[in-house]
């Protein structure tokens, strides 16, 4: 008879005791026996969080073998894929191998279903048997591995109308476009940093729908070569060239295309550190700043806003928003240009 574990997975915590699995340094990744309220999955691919993958790749000199070895060492030490520097993880794609007795008939899954996890690898018990390939251009690692989803874990069944790698690429950042649909209102001005990335273009599309013809959605990129293709996508009213680590440069470029006015909302999708003030500085008092990037420092954001006397509401990029999986996949269904872009870059 299977033992029942804690809904949130605390029965898997090895150290320190008393915390949830995301905050734990080490968790139990034994896959031989599962608890009655767990789901065992055979994992085929890891989509590593962009900030985490960038940090690992930089340390490893962008060498595929060294990147794979570092990921293996992290998982061997911690029982999960949680970057010790960024603290972030990613998500997995795989097949349901076994459903705990207490969950059978109570969830919309059966053994053999293809799913993507919508909870972070930083809290997910993971055991990697073999790394098959490292794809640095899309932050993905093909693996032979197993993972556990807890009773509280969320997931998405992979859709039948698009290739699995395409769905995985979109679901990896599902929280961002869902928030970009929820936060703006008609007529708002929205600034998006990291405008050329996965989350950036999806946010741009959803924000454009919300702000309407009287609003503005401005994308910030650092590479001038990215501008023509972004203009062709049509997910921004304007695109400006600036370095997101240089807040005054970003502010001046952003305000110049907004009639000198500060923005109602900014969304930070940049996967490198020290972009907090570039998201805060161009926003008006009582405006919103949404930090989707896992490279964000709470300290830099809070003390930086205080230091310049900005009374803005700052939102942490929670990767979960209601209906976020459906919202994100529907973007690819609605917009042929975005779907083509994702197919070319991530499939």
Residue, then its C-alpha position, 0 to 999 in steps of 0.5 A: x500500500x502506497x504511503x500518502x505524502x504532503x500535498x505540497x511535497x514537504x515529505x520529499x524535503x531532506x534539508x533543511x526540514x520545515x520548508x517547501x521543496x522550492x526553498x529546500x537545498x536538497x530533496x529526495x529524488x528516489x523514483x523507485x516508489x511513489x507516494x499515493x498523491x504523486x505522479x511519476x513522469x518519464x521526462x524527455x526534455x528540460x526547458x531550463x529557465x532562461x536566466x538560469x541557462x544563460x548563467x550556466x552557459x556563461x560559466x561553462x564557456x558555452x561548451x555543450x558537454x560542460x553545460x550537461x555535466x553542470x546540470x547533472x551535478x546540480x541534480x545529483x547534489x540537490x535532487x532537482x534542477x535549481x541553479x544555485x546562483x539564480x535559484x530558478x529552474x525551468x520546466x519539463x516535457x514528458x509522459x505520465x508513467x504512473x499515477x498514485x492511488x489517491x489521484x486515480x480518477x480524480x485528475x484528468x490524466x491517464x498513464x501515457x498522456x504527454x504533458x508539460x509541467x507548469x511548476x518550476x524544476x526548482x521544486x520538482x524531484x528529478x533524476x537524470x539518467x542521461x543527457x542526450x543533447x544540449x540546445x543552447x539556442x533555445x535553452x533546452x536539454x534532451x534527457x532520459x530522466x524521471x520527475x515527480x509532480x505533487x498533488x498541488x502541481x500544475x501541468x498542461x496536456x500537450x495539444x494535438x494541433x501543434x508539435x510538442x517542442x512548439x507547445x513546450x517553448x510557449x508554455x515555458x513562459x505561459x505566465x507572462x502573456x497571461x499577465x500582459x492580458x490582465x494588467x493593461x487597460x484600454x488606452x494604456x502605454x506599455x513598455x516591454x524590455x527584452x522585446x525580442x525574446x519568447x516572453x517579450x513577443x507574446x506579451x507584446x501581442x496580448x498587450x496590443x489587444x488590450x490597449x487598443x488603437x489609442x494605446x501604445x506598446x513599446x518594445x526595447x531591444x539592444x540589437x539593431x538587427x532585431x528591429x526589422x523582424x519585430x516590426x514585421x511581427x506587428x506586436x509593438x507600436x514602436x521599437x526602441x534601441x537601448x541597453x536594458x542595463x542602462x536605465x537612463x538610456x532606456x528612459x530617454x529612448x522610451x519617453x521619446x516615442x511616447x510624447x515625453x510621457x511616462x508609461x502606465x506599465x512596464x514588463x521586464x522579460x530580460x534574462x540578465x541581471x541589473x535591469x530593474x531600474x530600466x523597468x522602473x524609471x520610465x513608469x509614472x507614479x502609481x504605475x505598474x512594473x511587472x518583473x517576469x525575469x527570474x534574474x530580477x533582484x528584489x533588493x535592487x528593485x525595492x531600494x532602487x525605486x525608493x532611491x528615485x522616489x518612485x511610487x510604483x506597484x511592483x509585481x513579482x513574475x509568478x509563473x502561474x496565472x489562471x488559464x495561462x496555458x490556454x491563453x498562451x497556446x491560443x496566441x500561437x493559434x491566433x497569430x500565424x506570424x508568431x507561430x511561424x517565428x516560434x516554429x523557426x526558432x524553437x522546433 
